[in-house]
Amino acid sequence: MRQPNSETRAAPSHVGTLLRRWRDLRGKSQLDLSMDAGVSQRHISFVESGRSVPSRPMLLDLAQALDIPLRKRNTLLLAAGYAPIYSESGCNAPEMKNVNAALQRMLRQHEPFPAIVMDRHWNVLLTNEAVPRFFNCFIDMSARRGPRNLLHLMFDPNGMRCVPSSKTGKRRVEPCLLASIGRRVGRVIDDETSGLIDDLMAYPDVHAEWRTPREADSLPIIPLEFTKNGLVLKYFSMVTTLGTPQAIATQEMRIECMFPADDETEIQHVRFVEENSRSAATTQH
């Protein structure tokens, strides 16, 4: 197991403070947590006040009841003086071989529509072949330096945000994307995620009120519209996670798949990509 990075280190005396912070974040009273975790309210009170140090099994039960992400459970364990138990190995680690094979299979199965595997900060880890084919219909993906980040691609005026919409005054997708950030792993905004939000807010024509966006309208999906040469293509995305993760990398992975939002897009998608790919190849030659 890799050594925990600086983000997970905490002083042993901080366990009560951290536990109380997570309980407040989840909106639970000590009694609520007691009932959910099967631990007495008195014992939880003693842990939070520093009068008692929880056992490792008890701490893990409390973390489970509070739905604390695995990365932050390591922090909690270190705060109580225990070794972290959740691996921080990257997606290329040998133990991830079977997971990666399954992800590649999922991506292939989603052809001819785009599918992307991302980490907790929307950095692209894997894609199917449809992703570069589709996005290159609108922008030159080879001109964008890696690692590629999906949110930056959608916010950048020189990226996919430059693609015009067919509707005047339609819903901007950027506030919806910002709202989704807080709903990712454990609904936690860490320092790196906060920095990502700052970078996105710095783009032109991004409004300050988007940082705390309103609830989305009562729509079943938020459509993503792309227009080129008078053709309007509409998609929605579906995000999949890995079930019962026991490693940080597997919990933080997100598989985002684009689906046609209407029959016309489903019919036109393959033809659109093929025609634009041929046009690009002809231009290069």
N, C-alpha and C positions, 0 to 999 in steps of 0.2 A: 504493500500500500504506500502511495506517495505521502510525503510529509505534508501536513496541512499548510496552506499559504498564510500570509499575514492577515488576510481577511477573516480567518476563522479563529485567530488567537484571542484569548480573553483571560483576565485575571481570575483565579479560583473564587474570589469573594463576590464575583459578579453574577453568580448563577441565580440568586433570588431576584435581582434587578431585572435580568433578562427574562426570567419566567413571568414576572409581573408585567413586563412590557408586552410580551406575547399575549398574555391573557387580556390586557387592555385592548390590544390590536384586534383580537377576535371578539371583543365585546362580551366576555364571559366573566361572571363573578366567581369568587373562590368556590361557592357552593355549586355553581354550574360545572366547573372544572372537576370538582370532587365527584360529582355524579357521573360525569363522562369518563373519568379515568379510573374510578374505583379506588380513589385515595381519599383519606379523611380530610375534611376542610381544615381541621386543626393542624395536620401535618403540612398542608400546602401553605398555611399561614406562617408556620415555623420556617419553612424553606425560604419564603419570600422575605421574611424579616431577618434572615441570616442566623437564626437560632438553631437550624438543623441543616445538615447536608444530605440531600437525597441519595439513595442508592442508584446505581446505574439503571437497573430495571424500572425503578419508579420514575426516573427522569425520562426514560424512553416512553413510558406509558403517558406521562403528561405531554410530551412532545407530540405523540400520536393524537391525543385528544384535542390538542391545539392546532393540528394540521400544520406543523412547522416543517418547512422544506428540509430535505436531508442535509443540504449544505449548512443550514443554520442549526440543525441538530448537532452537527459536529462542534459548532461554536458553543452550544449549551453544555455538551459533554466536557469540553476543555475548561469551561468556566467552573464546573464542579470538580475538576481535577482528574477527569477520566480521559483515556485516549479516545480519539475519534474512531468511529467504526465504519463510516460510509466512505467508500473509495472515491477519490477525486481523479482517477485515471481518465484520460481523454478518450474521445471516440475512436481513436486508432489503436487503443491498447489491445493486446491479444485476447483478453477476456470479453472484448466487445465484438469478436469475430462473428458470432451467430446473430447478434443484434444487427450488425451492419449488413449481413446477408439478407435478413428479413426486410430491412429498410430499402435496400436496393430492389428487392422483389416488389415491394409496395410501389416504389417509384416507377418501375417498368410497367406494372399493371395499370397505372394511371394514364399512360400514353393514350391518345396524342395530346392530352391536356397537361399543363404545367403542374409539377409537384416539387416541393422543396423541403429539405430537412434543415432546421435552424437550431442554434443554441438559445440560451435564455435572453440574449441581447439581440436576437434577430440576425446574427451573423450566419451566413449560409455555409452549411457543412456539406451537403450533398444535393444534387438535383437530378431529375431525369433529363432525357435529351430534348424534351419539349420546351424546357425553360429557356435555354439560349435561343432556340429557333423562334419562339414567340416574342421574347423581349427584343431580339435583334430586328424584328419587323418595325420597331419604333425608334430605337436608339442603338448606337454602336456599343455593345457591352464590352468589347475588347478594349475600349478606351477608358474603362473604369478600373481603377486600381483595386486590388484585393487587400484584405479580405472584404468580400462584398457583403453589404448589410441591406436587408430588404426595406427597412424603414427609411434609410437614407435614400435608397432608390426611389421610393414613393414620394418623399418630401422634396427632393432636389429638383429645382426648376429645369436643370439640364438632364434630368433622369426621366422617370415615367410620369412625373408631374407635368411635364411639358406636353403630354398627349392630350389633345383637346377633347372636350365632352360635347355630345350632341345637344345637351340640354342647357338652357340658360338658367342660372340660379339654382342648379341642382345641389343636393347635399354634397359638401366637401367631405372627402373620405378621410382627410388627415385628422380631424378631431376624433373620429371613430377609432382610428389607429392609436392615437394617444390614449384614449380611454381603455383600450385593450391591454396597454402596457401593465397597468396595475393589477390586471386579472391573471397575469401569468403566474409562474410558480409561487404558490403561497401568498399571492397578493402582497408582495413585498417589494418596495422600491429601495434597492441598495444604492451605494455610492456610484457604482458604475452605471446602473440604470438611470439614476438621476442625471449623470453626466450625458448619457445618450439623449435624454429628454431636452437638456439644455442645448445640445447640438442641433436637434431638430427644430427647436423654437427659434434658433438663430437664422434659419432660412428666410428669404424674402417672402413677404405676404403670408406669414404665419402669425396668427393673432394671439395675444397674451392670454385671452380667456380660454383658449383651447387647452391650456395646462390643467385646468379643472373643468373638463367638458361636461355638458349636461347629459342626462340620460338619453340614449338613442330613442328615436321615435319608434312607435310600435310596429316595426316592420319585421317580417320573419328573417330577412337577410339584408345586408347592406351591399348593393350591387357595385361592382367595379366596372366602369365603362371605359372602353378604348375605341377611338375613332380614327380611321385612316381612309382617305380617298372616298369619303362619304359613307363608308361602311361602319356601322356601330356594332361593337361586340360587347356583350354583357356577361359578367361572370360573378360568382360568389365564391368565397373560400371556406373550406372546412378544415379545422385544426384537430389533429389526432395526437394523443400522447401514448406513451408506453405504459402498460398496466403493471401494477405492483412493483414499481422500481425499487431496487436495493442499492443502486449506485447513483452518485450525483449526476453523472452525465446522462444516464437513462431517464432520470426524472426531469431534467431540464430540456431535453430534446422536444421539439415540436415539428410535426409533419404537416405542412400546409398544402392543401390541394385545391386547385382552381377548377370549378365546375361551371358549365354553361348555365346562365340564369334564365335562358329562354330557348325555344326550339330553333329560332333563326340562328342564334350563335352556335348551337350544336351542329347545325347543318353547314354553316359558313366557316367554322374554325379551321378545319384541315385545308380547305381550298385557299383560305386567306394566307396561312403560313406557307404553303407550298408556292403560291404565286410570288410572295415577297422574298422567299428564299431564292427562287430562280432569278428574280429581278436583281437581287444583291450579287449573285454569282456572275450574272452578265455584266454588271457594272465593274466588278473587280477585274474581269478579263478584258 
